[in-house]
Amino acid sequence: DAGVIQSPRHEVTEMGQEVTLRCKPISGHDYLFWYRQTMMRGLELLIYFNNNVPIDDSGMPEDRFSAKMPNASFSTLKIQPSEPRDSAVYFCASSPSPGQGNQPQHFGDGTRLSIL
Amino acid sequence: AQSVTQPDIHITVSEGASLELRCNYSYGATPYLFWYVQSPGQGLQLLLKYFSGDTLVQGIKGFEAEFKRSQSSFNLRKPSVHWSDAAEYFCAVVASGGSYIPTFGRGTSLIVHP
């Protein structure tokens, strides 16, 4: 049973470059979440989708960040241009429809991003 | 809005000792509560969850947690810790009747001494 798949696992790039992170959610899950994890701020929700539609992007730090979900099996998080302060671990998670709120999230193993 | 507090940033225990990780939440009604574990280099994995009913819930890897409404707490426990339990532990709360999107605590790092 495949879990949430993220790629790449590690990304090192120079400041100013475009970065694209990819996520394949678990089949049948209606919700997809992008998180950022840092030592300073902990786990932050950036954006989430329901049935491929962005519902809440209030956590996206600034216009340099964008996320898309062109279909139910693929999502991207893009940073352009990247800055050193974007260095973090980025997680994708998916869940079935929350229903009564009793559905846990399933996390990928994350992308460790380093901007030099 | 709901919030979650994990008062301990780090906890150090000896292998074989008992463990309790604290979690306090702020929410007016009964929330849905979760504990996740994050091993190094991996994503968060669900340990256990509470929705209703029995306030003592059992999870994977020998963990349990008890919901105490009067204390707004959902502490995680394990009677005997193994070295492989060293990880980051996150408590999360979902507000019933809201967006059903979880709010995570800052996490507690568990260090296990041999």
HADDOCK unambig.tbl for C-alpha pairs under 7 A between the chains (distance, minus, plus):
assign (segid A and resid 42 and name CA) (segid B and resid 106 and name CA) 5.48 0.50 0.50
assign (segid A and resid 43 and name CA) (segid B and resid 106 and name CA) 7.00 0.50 0.50
assign (segid A and resid 98 and name CA) (segid B and resid 100 and name CA) 6.05 0.50 0.50
assign (segid A and resid 100 and name CA) (segid B and resid 96 and name CA) 6.81 0.50 0.50
assign (segid A and resid 101 and name CA) (segid B and resid 32 and name CA) 6.76 0.50 0.50
assign (segid A and resid 101 and name CA) (segid B and resid 94 and name CA) 6.36 0.50 0.50
assign (segid A and resid 101 and name CA) (segid B and resid 96 and name CA) 6.32 0.50 0.50
assign (segid A and resid 101 and name CA) (segid B and resid 100 and name CA) 4.76 0.50 0.50
assign (segid A and resid 102 and name CA) (segid B and resid 32 and name CA) 6.64 0.50 0.50
assign (segid A and resid 102 and name CA) (segid B and resid 51 and name CA) 6.61 0.50 0.50
assign (segid A and resid 106 and name CA) (segid B and resid 45 and name CA) 6.99 0.50 0.50
assign (segid A and resid 107 and name CA) (segid B and resid 43 and name CA) 5.34 0.50 0.50
assign (segid A and resid 107 and name CA) (segid B and resid 44 and name CA) 5.66 0.50 0.50
assign (segid A and resid 107 and name CA) (segid B and resid 45 and name CA) 6.91 0.50 0.50
assign (segid A and resid 108 and name CA) (segid B and resid 43 and name CA) 5.40 0.50 0.50
assign (segid A and resid 109 and name CA) (segid B and resid 41 and name CA) 6.85 0.50 0.50
assign (segid A and resid 109 and name CA) (segid B and resid 42 and name CA) 4.46 0.50 0.50
assign (segid A and resid 109 and name CA) (segid B and resid 43 and name CA) 4.26 0.50 0.50
assign (segid A and resid 110 and name CA) (segid B and resid 42 and name CA) 6.78 0.50 0.50
assign (segid A and resid 110 and name CA) (segid B and resid 43 and name CA) 6.13 0.50 0.50
